[in-house]
Amino acid sequence: MTSVLVVEDDPTIRASLIEVLTSHQLLVRSSPDGFGALREITRWQPDAVVLDLGLPDIDGADALRMIRGLSQVPVLVATARDDDAEIIKLLNAGADDYLVKPFSGGQLVARLSAVLRRCAAAGWAPDAGAPTAPGDHTGATQGPLVIGELRIDALARTVHLAGREVGLTRREFDLLAFLARNAGRVVSRRKILAEVWRQPYVDEQTVDVHLSCLRRKLGERASLPRYLHTVRGVGVKLVSPL
């Protein structure tokens, strides 16, 4: 079943969008704000996103750029802004299509279906992540890296912790592998974005979202780290627990 994340702060509009989409046999989750949407995209990996621009925590255009740092998931922007320059800016920032409010449920479903068809034809699939740049071998190394009970195999793209396989998304794996190759060294978020994401207009908050997910999957917290340590004002380092 096709899954859609609805990002809309107005509860009445959000409920209406969910009703329309579920009535067309779509699996729907929702978020009332931008950072919640980023967490959902990272954890749930929806097939498409319907993104409102008037969000309470961050501007929708900024949320769009941050989403593009996480995934190439198709994004349909729902906006009250009908200025041509604004629409062009959104499309250039990574939106796949847009709808100007108010719009009907039929328009929404038709545009969403068209976006999904185009993206499927272009070869996108959930968790495909961002396009890999030519010559990008983010995870390449000679052999598995072993740090404490953490074993990272770049060729097999697998991670094991104390013998148990840890399921990671493509981007989470690339981030962990990069930190492992720099084990013991503090790496700035800007450096991580440059080496792992290799995309312009990506916010540093994107790194924090992925780090939070990695910590959860490695069974640790930022307040009680084992492998992933944040050095305030400097960056992040991966170390072997004592």
Beta strands, then each sheet from edge to edge (+ up, - down):
strand 1: 3-7
strand 2: 27-31
strand 3: 48-52
strand 4: 75-79
strand 5: 97-100
strand 6: 145-147
strand 7: 150-153
strand 8: 158-161
strand 9: 164-165
strand 10: 228-231
strand 11: 235-238
sheet 1: 2+ 1+ 3+ 4+ 5+
sheet 2: 6+ 7- 8+ 9-
sheet 3: 10+ 11-
end
